[in-house]
Amino acid sequence: MKIWDRLQQKIVQISSTAKEAIPGALLGQWQVKSDNDGTKLNGIHVQKNTRNYLVPDATKRLTLQDSKATLTSKFSAWQIPVDSAADSLGFFAKQHQQMLSKQSTWQDWANLSPLVPEIASAIQIQPLERSIKEAIPHLEEICHRPRSYLKMETEKLPVARVQRIAPHAIAYLTSHTEDWECKTFRGIRPKNVLSLVREELLDIYENRVAVRLIDHVLIYLRQKIRDVERLKNELEQVLNFSKEASQSIHYRNRTRICRLWGENFDAAPQLKVAEVTLNFLEQIKQKLLTLTDTDLYKAIPRSAEVESTLRNTNILIGDRHYREIAKLWREWSKWRSKKSKTAQQLFDFYQQTISGFDAFCCLLCSKVLMKTDRDRGFGYSPDSALPERGQSYSLQQDSAKESESLNFQWLEDGSIQLESEKLGILKFIPLVAQLAESPDEQTSEQILKLLESVIDQANSQPYRTIILYFGTAQDVSKISPKFQRFFNTIGNDLLSSDLNFNSKRDRKLALLPVSPFDILSTERVARAVQWWTYSQKCSAYPIKNVLEFRLPDELLRQLQQLEAMRQSPQNNQLLFIRPLSLSDRKVFTSNLHSMIKREEAKGNSARGEVVKLRQLENMPESVDQEFESLLTCPTCQAKYSATGFDISFEYIGNDCFTAHCQQCDTNWGLQRCGQCQTNYPYIKLGGANPEISDRSIGWCDRVFGRDVLAVPCFDNNNLQFYICSNCGSCGNSSQSSSYSCQRCLKPK
């Protein structure tokens, strides 16, 4: 039996033991690659030579078996998305299949909104909810004045309390002298007598129906309220982005977010609808909660279940209040029957949910890389074909250099891979498990340690891994504060004193929450790609030019005098610290041609030297090409040119530089960390500095989006200090007193 681990990107071979279990299984991590037709997953036959995700059954358990082994595990309920969220994810899988059948283009795919589909209908009051409200007066009447069964019980009571004597009371009294008070002339005066006591029994079938209906409706309302609240938060987020007077979000990010939303929705009227629906549902829920304190509700045992199909009793038919309750029960039962699934349907549902999340993550990457007329993105132009699993696509940057091409591949297992000859490999691994829903700190720590161990093994390969899990920034804010940073990071902002984990391993673990319910999902993925791209481009500075022969001393001295390069201690390796200006080129070319003429005058004996010198004629252009990608503005994509003035460049020592774009007023470059003495890249956006009031985890995505590299210091609105991506120290701290900025450690 072969199990494919998507996190490790390798096959895990299961031995032929009688029974084995996967420890710490995460939904979406494992796939089974069947070699024969005898493999069963949760009792469902798996076709040969296919990939299927390991998913739970109705009891949240996993059973995988073939002729050699049986594999079992259990998924925690908090990992599994609720039905409404799963339906939203399944929408993207269906859309992708439809586009494939229609032979749509990549442009069509990238134009698809990464937000919750059909949000307008999702926030409306549904017919079932109106029926619930109409039935509440009848439920209140039943709970306060219920029907009951009158049961007569025989009980021995004092004579003063007896209302009705039992038929065999005299016979009982004659044989029990202890119940005599005294004897009289006429007979016996009794002290206690057997009497008939009427007992009102509330635990009848009709009342069970009413009480269980309250429970079922409350479960339905809680889930619906949670769904509407998610959508309401997303709508409020959009309105916050769209406020022109807002000073807490940089205008470039605000424009992108508003454009993304405005292409599909109008937030203001929909927010009002969501608020009305939420108030409507809350009122119903509160009224039902008050009924749980009534005597009738307490009289019905929690174990008393009622079948979905009601029995037509006289009370349910004849009593007008109970008749309305039976009507609501049947409506609810009809809704639940649509949600209930057979084993095969549940299997297909989970497979489509996970495939839908894979498609959603592919859509996010496609939108990030897509070049449009309005947003140049990262400058990549896609092929016309729609992304498909197992296919590779070449994305060419707006440059003539072959090294600037990017290979995009949606792998067979659903992972997304970006590969560049110059930058290496970046892999996005979708994980539909709701990691931010972990119930306690111990579980959160176990998740991090599990992922650390897996990613450490994967990082032995020459690629960078980022895990995209199903969740929102709001979900992350609900977990323990000391773990929040670790569940929303691209791995370049971890501070060493956050946890007692090894800081080197922490930086390797990149976890990002993405969801159709979170409008910032696209910006998170874009920031990850931005970091992968520019951090490696900047790490190549100073530009290295390795020649097969030693540069003539005359030219070497000339370039050193121009302060354009220096020579590395290694033989024949030149380090260019700035691009060559036009005047530099003229001086270099003039001196080079003079040297060539002198050597040519020596005749055939100097022919080899002439050939070497002529190889240097294209060196200024080669140096400019190397600087081109480094000096392309990371925000507006303006290109550096020796003849233009759009991009200015300054060498600031310690192999660091700063560049400035005249078009968008952005500064970027390399800074030296005062603690670990390593260089890290940064971006400082032009325009007014935003007033960062909300500094909760993920504030960088909300304020700047993709237009940031090293994370700015929390306590510095001027954006002059950054968190070192190598050691986690902050430039806003005193090197002699603190390793990291204490205000960075405790964001507001």
N, C-alpha and C positions, 0 to 999 in steps of 0.2 A: 504494500500500500504506500503510495507516494503522496506526501502532503507538501504543498508549496507554501512557504512562509513569505508573505509579501514584504514584511519588514526586513528580513534578512536577504530577500531576493535569492533564495535557494531552496532546493528540495530537501525536506526532512524525511528520512527513511524510517518508517515504523517497523520494529521487529515483530516477528510472528509469535507474540505471546498471546495468552488467552484474552487478556483485557488490559488496556492501558488508558490513561487519562492525560489530557493536555492541561498542565497547570497554568492558571492565569490566562485563559483563552479570551481574546478580545474580538468582538464581532467585526468581521471584515478582514482579519489578519490572515486566515488560512483558506486555502483552496485545495480541493482534492482533484488529482489527475488520475482518472480511472484507466487501468490497462485492460480491464475485462468487463463483461456485462454482468458480473455477479456482485458488483459493489452496490451497497445500499446506504443511503443517508436518511436517517430518521424513518426507516422503513420504505423509502422511495427509491426505486431503481435508478441508478445513475448511468447514463449512456456512456459507452466506451469512447475513449479519446476525447473527452470533453472536460472543461473546467467548471467546477461548481464550488461556490463558497460554502464553508462549514457554517450552518445556521441552526438555531434551536428549533425544537418542536413546540407544541402548545404548553408543555410544562417547563420550558426554558432549558431543556436538556438536549444534548447532541449525542447521537449514536451513529457511528460510521463503522461498517463491517464489510468484510469480504471473506473469501475462503480461508485466509491466513490469520487475520487478526480482527479484533473488535476494539474500537476506539470510542471512549466516552468522555464527556465533559459537561460542564454546566455554565451557562451564561447568566451573569447577574442581570436582574430586571432593569437596573438603572442604565445599563449600556444600550438597551434596545430603544430606538425612537418610537414614540407613540404613533398611532395609526395616521393621524393627520399629517405629522411630519414625514412619515414614510410615504404617504401618498404624494406629497410635494416632491420628494426625491424621485419617486417612480415616474413622475411627469417628465423629467429630463431624459430618462431612458427611453420612454415612449417617443418623445420628440426626436431623439437622435435616430431611432429606427425609422420613423416616418420620413425624415430628411434623407436617409440612405436610400429608401425606396423611391423617393422623388429625385434622386441624384442632385441634391442641393449642393451649394458651394460652401467653402469655409466662411465666406463673408456672411452667408445666411445663418450659419451656425453661430458665429461671433455676435451677430445682431440679436440673438435670443437673449431675453432678460434673465439675469441670474437671481432674480427675486421670486418670492412666492407666487406661483401661478394662480390666476383667477382670484386675486386678493379681494376684489369687490364683492364677490359672492360669499367668500369665506367670512367676512365680517358682518354679513346680514343676519337678521333674526330668522331662524329656520322655522318651518311649520311645526315641527315637534316641540319646539320651545314655546310657541304660542299655545299649543295644546296643553302644555304643562301649566302655564299661567292660568288658563281657563279652568283647569281641574283643581287648582289649589283651594278655592272655597269649599269644594266637596271633600277634599282631604282634611281640611280643618274641621268640618262638621263631623266627619267620621272619627277623627282622633279625640275630639272633645265629647261626643255623644255616640259612642260606637254601639253597634248591635252586639248582643251577647247571647250565650246559651245558658238558660236557667237550669241549674242542676240541684236536685233535692238530696241532701245528705242527712243521715241520722247522727245526732250528737246529744250527749247527756249534758243538760244545763240545769241551773237552779230554777226552781218553780217560777220565780218572779220574772225570769227572762223568756219563758216558754210562750210561744205564740201558737204553735200547732203540735199536738201530741202525736207521736209515732203510733202506728197501729198496734204494735206489740209492746207498748210501753207498760201496760198493767202486768202482763206476764213477766216482763223483765224485773219490775219493781217487787213482785212477790218473792223473788229468789235472791234479792240483793238488799238485805236488811241495813247495810251501811248507808243506803240512800234514804232511810226513813228518818224523819225528824222526831216523831213520837206516835204512840197509839192513842186513839180516842175511843169514845163510846160507840161511835158509828163505824170506826175502821182505822185506817192508817193515814197519817198526815205525811206526805212525801217531802223530802228535802231536795232531791234531784230527780228529774224525769227525762226519759228519752223523748227528744223532740225532732221534728223535721225542720231543717235549716235550708233556706234557699241560697244557693251560691251562684253568683254571676260569673260565668267563664268567658274571658275575652279572647282566649287563644282558639279562635275558630278560623276556618279556611278563608273566609272573606276578609277578616282582619289581617291575616297573614299576607294576603295579596296587597292590601293597602300599605302595610309597613315595609314589605320588601320593595314595593314600587318607590317608596321614599328613598330607600338606599340606592336603588338603581339610578334614579333620576339625579341624586346628589353626585354620584360618580360621573355621570354624563356631564352635569353642569360644571364640575370642577375642571374637567378636561377641556370643555369648550371655553371656559373663562381663561384658562392658561393659553389656549391657542389665540384667542382674541387679544389678550394682553401682549403676547409676542408681536402680533401684527400692529397693535397700537404703539408699542415701543418703537417699532421700525418706522411707522408714520411720523411719530414725534421726532425721531432722529433726523428724518428727511427735512422736516420743517426747521429744525435747529440749524441744519446745514444751509438752508435756503434763505435764512434771515440776512438781509444785507447789512444790518447794523451789528451783526455778531462779530466780536473781536477775538473769539476763542478758537477760530478755525482759519487756517491760511486760505486765502482766496483761491489759490490754484486747486487745492483739494476740494473746497466747497463747490467750485465750478464743475469738477469731474463728477462728484456725487450727485449734484442736482441734475446734471445732464443724463446720468445713468437712470435716475428715477423718472425724470420728466419725459423720457422717451416712451414710457409705458403707463404712468399713473399720474393722477392729480391728488396730492397728499392732503390738502386742506379739507375738502368735503369728505374724503374717506375717513379722515381722523374723527370728524363729527359723527359719522355713522358708527365707527368703532366704539366711541364713547357712549353713544346711545345704547348700542347692543350690550356693552359691558355693564352699564347701569341696570338694564333690563334683567340680565342674567344674575347679577348680584342680588337684586331685590327678590327674585324667585328663590335663590339659594338661601337667603336669610329666613324667608318664611318657612321653608322646608326644615331648616335647622331648628327653628322653634318647636316644630312638631316632634322632634326627637326627645323632648323633655316631657311629653304627655304620658299619662298612665298606660294608654293603649300601646304606644311604642315600646315601653319598658316591659310590658306584659308578654310580648312576643319574643321567644328565644331567638338568639342570633343564628342558631343552627336550623331554624325552621325555614326550609326552602320551599319555593313554589315553582312548579314546572312552567315552561314558557307558554304552553297552551292551557288556557284557563278552562275550568269546568263551569258549565252554565248552571249555577245554583239559583234557587228562588230569590235569595237576597241580591245576588249580582244582577238579576234580571228585573226584579220588582222594585227594589229600593232605588230612588232616583240618584242618590249620592253614590252608592256603590256601583250603579250602572255607569256613571261617568268615569269612575276609577277603572272599571273593566275596559272601557273604551280606550283610555290612555295607556293601559297595560298593553293592549293589542298593538297600538301605534308604536310604543317603545319596543315591543317584541319584533315587530316588522323591521324597525331600524337595526336592531341587534342582529337579526338573521342575515342582513346584508353584510354585517361586519364579521360574523362568524365564518370560519373557513375549515374546510376539510384538511387532512394532512398534506395532500397534494397542493391544494390552493395556498396553504400556509408556506409550504416550501417555495412555490413560485413567487409568492408575495415577498419573502425575504430576499430571494435571488434578485428580483427586480429592484427592491429597495437599495441593495448594495450596488448593483449595476447603475442605478440612478445617481447615487452619490459619486461613483467614479465618473459618470458623464458630467455631473455638475462641476467637479474639480477640473475636468478637461475643458469645460466651457470657461471657467475662470482663467485658466492658462491661455486659452485661445484669445480671450478678450484682452489680456495683458499684452500678448505678443502681436495682436492685430494692428496694422497700420491703417488709420482712417483719415478722412479729410479734416476732421475736427481735432483729433487727438493723435499726435504722431507716436505716442507710446514710446517704445524702445527702438523705433525705426525699422522694424522688420516687416517685410511684405510677404504674405503667405502664398502658397500655391492655391489653385482654385478648388482642389478636391476637398471634400468634407473629411475631417479627421476620423479615422477608423482604427479599431484595435489591430495591432500587429503591423500597421503601415508606418512608413517613415516619410517625413516631409522636410524639404530643404527651405528654410526661411532666409532670404538674403537681406542683409542690412543695406542701407542706402550708401553703399560704398563699392568701389571697384575691387577692393581687396578680397581675395578668396578666403582669407583667414577670418573675415567678419561674418561668414555665413553661419547659420545656426540650424542644427538638425533637430526637428521636433518629432517625437515618437510616442504614440499611445500604445504602451506595451500590452501583450496578451493578457497579463494579470490585472490590467486596469490602472497600473501606475503610469505616470507621465514623466518622460525623460527629455531633457534638453541637453544637447551635446554640441560642443564647439572645439575645434582643433586647438584653439588658443586658450579657452577657458575651462576645458574639461567637461565633466558630466554633472548635471543637477537632476535629482529625482524627487518628484512629489509622489508620496505614497498615501492614497486616500484610506481612511480608517473610519468607518461609519459609527463605531462605538462612541457613545457620548461620554468622553473622558471627564468632562467638567461636571458631570452629574454624580461623581463619586460621593458616597454618603458621609465619609469621615476622613480625617487626616491620615489615618493608617492606610486606608485604601489608596488615597492619592499618592502616598509615598511608595507603596507597592507598585503602582502603575509606573511612576517615574523610574524606579529601579529596574523594572522589567524592560521598559523601553530603552533605558541606558545600556543594559547588557546586550540587547538585540542590536541596537544601532552601533555599539562599539564593534561588534563583529562585522556588521555591514560596512562600517567605515574603514575596515582593513582593505576594502576595495577602493579603487581610485575614483570615487564619486562622492558628492555631497547629498545628504538625505534630509528632506523636510517632510514631516508627517502632517497631513491635513485631516483633522478629525471633525466630526459633526458637532457643532456647538456655536454659541454666540458669545460676544463679550459680556452680555448680561449673565449668562451661565457661569462664566469664569469668575465674575464678581461675587458669586454666592459661595465659592469654596473658601477654604481657610486662607487668610491673607498671606501667610508665609509661602503658600504654594502657588498663588495666582500668577506670579511672574513666570514660573516654569511652564505654565499651560498656555502662554501666549508670547512666544519669542521665536525669532529666527536664529537665535544662538549667538547674538553679538552684543547683548546688553545684560548678561548675568553678572551680578555682583558677588564677590567671593564670600561675603559674610551673610548671605541670605540663608543658606542651609549648610549642614555639615557634609554635603556631598563634595566629591572631588571636583574642583572648579574646571579642570581640563575636560572632564567628561561632561560636565554641565553644558559647556559651550558646544559640544557636538550634538546635543539633543535639541532639535528645532521642532516645536509644536505650535501649530496655528489652528484656531477654531474657524471654521467656515460653515456657512449655512445660508439657505435662501431667505431666512428670517433676519439676516444681518447684512445691512447694506455696505458695510466696510470690508466684506470678504474679498472683493476684487482688489482693494488697495493693499490688503495684507499679502496676498500672493504677489502683487506687483512689487511691493517693497522687498520681498524675498528675492525675486529675480533681479531687482535693481542692485541689491547687496552682492549677490553672486557675480553679477556682471562687473560692476565698478570696483569692488574690493580687489578683484583679481587684476583688473586693468591697472589700478593704482599700485598694486604690489609689484608690477613689472617696472616701476620707476626706481632709479633712473634707467633710461633706455639703454639696453646692452647691444653692442654691435661687435660681434666676434669676426675678425678678419683671419684669413688663412695666412697672412703674412704681416710683418710688423709695419705699422704706419711710419712713413718717413719722419725723421725727427723734426724737419722743417715744418711740415704740416701739423705734427703733434703740438709743437710749441705754439703755432699760430692759433689752433683751436683752444688751447689752454689759456692763451692771452685774451681770447674773446670770451672766456669764462662760459663756454658752451659745453665743455666736456672735461672729464678728468680720466686718468688712466687707472684701471684697477690694478691691485698688486698681482693679479693673475696675468700671465703673458698675453699680449695682443688683444686684451679686452678693453674696449673703450666704453665709458659710461657717459652718456649724453644727459646733461641736467636741464637743458632747455632746448627748444627748437631753434633752428638757424633762421635768422632774419634775412631779408634781401641783401642787406649790406654784408652780412656774414658770408652769404653764398658767393657774392661777387669777389670778395677778398679770397675766399677758399678756391674758387674756380680759377681766378687769375693766377694765383701761386701754383696751383696744380698744373695748369697749361704751361707755365714757364718751366716747371720741372720736367714736363714731358718733352718739351722742345730741347732742353739741354741734354736729356738722355738720348733723344733721337739723333742729335748731332754726333754722338759717340759712335754711331754705326751699329753693325750687327752684334757687336759684343754686348750692347745694352738693350737688346730686343726684349729679353725677359722682364727687365725692369720697367720698360715702357708698357708692356701688357699689364703689369700689376698696377701701375699708376692709372691707366685708363679704366681699370675696374673701379677706381674711386670717383669717377665722374658722376655716377648716379647716387653717391652716398648722401648728399643733402636731401634729395627726394626720398630716399629710403628712410632717413631719419624723420622727415616730416610725416611720412606715412605711419611710422611707429607712434608718433605723437598725436596723430589724428584721432584715434579712438580714445586716447587718454584725455584729450582736450575738447572732445565733443560735449557740449553742455548736457548734463544729465536730466535737465528739466524741459528745455525747449528744443533740444537737439541741434542747436546752432553749431556750425562746423568751424574749426580753427583754420585760418589761412594766413600764410606769411604776408600776403598782400592786403589783408583786411584788418579791421579793427574791432570785430565783434567779440573776439576772445582775447583777453590779456593774460599773460603768464608771468609769474615771479618765483624765482628760486629763493627759499627762505632758510637754507642750511639744513644739516642733519638729514640729507636726502629727502627733504620735504619741499612741497611747493604749494602755491595757491593760484587758482585761476579764477577769472571773473568774466561773466557773460554780460555784454552791454545790452543785449536785447531784453533779458528777463531779470537782470541784476542779481543773478545767482553766483555765489562763491562756492568753490569746491577745491579739494586737494587732499594733501596728507599732513597730519599733525603728529608730533612726537609726544608719546606718553611720558610724563615726568617720573612715573613709578617704575615701569618695566623697560623703558627706553626703546620701545618699538613704535613703528609708525602705523597709523590707522587712517582710513579715508573718512571724509565728512562732507556734508552738503549744508550750506547755509543759504536759505531761500531769500530772495530779494523781497522788497515790499515792507509794509509796516510789521513790526514784531507782534505776533498774537499774544493776548493776555491769557496765559494758560492757567485757568482757575481749577479745572477738573483734572487731577493728575493721577487718576486711577489707572490700573493696569490696562494697557492698550491705548493710552492717550496719544502716543506717537502716530498710530494709524488714523486716529480721529482728527488730529490737528494737521499733520503733514502728509499722511498717506505714503505714497511711493517716493516722495521727494525728500528722502532722508537716508543717510548711510549710518554712521555712528549715531547712537541715540543721544540727543541733547540732554544736558543736566536738568533735573526736575526743578531746581531752585534758581534757574537763570533764564529770564525772559529775553535777554539779549542774545541767547544762543551762541555764546562764545566758548562754552565749555561742553565737553562731550565725555561719555563713558567709553573708556578704552575697550575695544573689542577683543583685546588679547588677555588683559589681566583683570578687567572690571573696575579699575580705579577711575575716579572722576577728576577731571582737570580743575574742578571748582573746590578741591580740597587741599589742605596744607600737607605737603609731602612729609613734613617733620612730625605732624601730629596725627594724621589719619590716613589710612590706606584707601578708604573710599568715602565719598561725600555722604555724611550721615543723613542728609535730607533726601538723597537718592534712595537710600535704603528704606525709608519710611515715606512713600508717596502719600499725598493727601487723598 
